Amino acid sequence: MLQALPLTDDLEEADAVYGALCSLTFNERFMSMIQGSLAALLRAFGEVITQQGISQTVAGNVAQTLHMLIKKYGDQLLTSLSTDQRSALDDLTNRVRS
């Protein structure tokens, strides 16, 4: 499933796809199943928050989930994100908190 991310063509489905994926990150069983793919999930989420055409709602939800994952698993997960993605994450996180 993670190999198909980020969505690039059918962005109409982005809200449903990323909403479901964000919800799954709160499921301990799911997280234990993808533990080895956590970096791929973070990279996909990082792509989403910098992707043109993604709604601010989707980007905000993904940014909140990324922030939660980093808080839970540690700052070393930030190394999975590019500089632009980290900057976008910081920007979106600050907007959500405001």
C-alpha positions as CSV (number, residue, x, y, z in Angstrom):
1,M,0.0,0.0,0.0
2,L,2.8,2.5,0.9
3,Q,4.4,2.0,-2.5
4,A,1.4,3.6,-4.2
5,L,1.9,6.8,-2.2
6,P,1.9,9.7,-2.5
7,L,-1.2,10.0,-4.8
8,T,-0.3,12.0,-7.9
9,D,-3.1,11.7,-10.4
10,D,-6.4,11.2,-8.5
11,L,-6.2,13.9,-5.8
12,E,-10.0,13.8,-5.4
13,E,-9.4,10.7,-3.3
14,A,-6.6,12.3,-1.2
15,D,-8.9,13.2,1.7
16,A,-10.2,9.7,2.1
17,V,-6.9,7.9,1.5
18,Y,-4.8,10.1,3.8
19,G,-7.6,10.4,6.3
20,A,-7.7,6.6,6.6
21,L,-4.0,6.3,6.7
22,C,-3.7,9.0,9.4
23,S,-6.4,7.2,11.5
24,L,-4.5,3.9,11.1
25,T,-1.4,5.4,12.7
26,F,-3.3,5.5,16.0
27,N,-3.8,1.7,15.8
28,E,-1.0,-0.1,17.6
29,R,-1.5,-3.3,15.6
30,F,-1.2,-1.5,12.3
31,M,1.9,0.4,13.5
32,S,3.5,-2.9,14.6
33,M,2.8,-4.4,11.2
34,I,4.5,-1.5,9.3
35,Q,7.3,-0.8,11.8
36,G,9.8,-1.8,9.1
37,S,8.2,0.6,6.6
38,L,7.9,3.6,9.0
39,A,10.5,5.6,7.0
40,A,8.5,5.0,3.8
41,L,5.3,6.2,5.5
42,L,7.1,9.3,6.7
43,R,8.5,10.0,3.2
44,A,5.0,9.6,1.7
45,F,3.6,11.9,4.3
46,G,6.4,14.4,3.6
47,E,5.6,14.4,-0.1
48,V,2.0,15.1,0.7
49,I,2.7,18.2,2.7
50,T,4.7,19.7,-0.1
51,Q,2.6,18.5,-3.0
52,Q,0.8,21.0,-5.2
53,G,-2.9,20.4,-5.5
54,I,-3.4,18.9,-2.0
55,S,-5.9,20.7,0.1
56,Q,-4.8,22.5,3.2
57,T,-7.1,20.3,5.2
58,V,-5.4,17.1,4.0
59,A,-1.9,18.7,4.4
60,G,-2.8,19.8,7.9
61,N,-4.1,16.4,9.0
62,V,-1.0,14.7,7.6
63,A,1.2,17.3,9.3
64,Q,-0.5,16.6,12.6
65,T,0.0,12.9,12.2
66,L,3.6,13.4,11.3
67,H,4.1,15.5,14.4
68,M,2.5,12.8,16.5
69,L,4.7,10.1,15.0
70,I,7.8,12.1,15.6
71,K,6.8,12.8,19.1
72,K,6.1,9.1,19.7
73,Y,9.1,7.6,17.9
74,G,11.6,10.3,18.3
75,D,13.3,13.1,16.3
76,Q,15.5,10.7,14.4
77,L,12.4,10.1,12.2
78,L,13.0,13.6,10.8
79,T,15.9,12.2,8.8
80,S,13.4,10.5,6.6
81,L,12.2,14.0,5.4
82,S,13.9,16.4,3.1
83,T,14.8,19.9,4.2
84,D,11.8,21.2,2.3
85,Q,9.5,18.7,3.9
86,R,10.8,19.5,7.4
87,S,10.2,23.2,6.7
88,A,6.7,22.5,5.5
89,L,6.0,20.4,8.5
90,D,7.2,23.1,10.8
91,D,5.1,25.7,9.0
92,L,1.9,23.6,9.0
93,T,2.4,22.6,12.6
94,N,2.8,26.2,13.7
95,R,-0.4,27.1,11.7
96,V,-2.4,24.3,13.4
97,R,-1.3,25.4,16.8
98,S,-2.2,29.1,16.2
